[in-house]
Amino acid sequence: MVKGTVKEVDAKGAIITLADHVEGYLRASEIQRDRVEDARTLLKEGDSVEAKFIGVDKKSKSISLSIKAKDHDEKVIRLRSHAAISWLTNLC
C-alpha cells in the first residue's frame, strides 16, 4: 500500500504524488467498486489517498494505482481474521 496526495484530477483519473519526483496514476475505474463516470466527483487536488500499487507501464513509465484493489485486499484480510476467530472460538 502507498499513500499520496492528489496532484491533478480530470474525468479519467488522477495523478498522485507519492514522494519527491515520484508520481502514480489512479484511473477513474480504480477509485471504487461502483462505476465512476468522472473522477472529479470523488477526488480533488490536495486530497490524501491510500492505494495499492498494481503495476508499472514500462512504455509510458507510469505507476498504476488502485483504491479498489486496496479495499478488496483489506476486506479479504478482515474476512480471514473473522473466520480464524470463529474457528478458534469453536475449539473452546
Summary of the structure (lengths in Angstrom):
residues: 92
radius of gyration: 16.4
end to end distance: 35.7
largest distance: 55.7
contacts: 249
relative contact order: 0.20
helix: 34%
strand: 40%
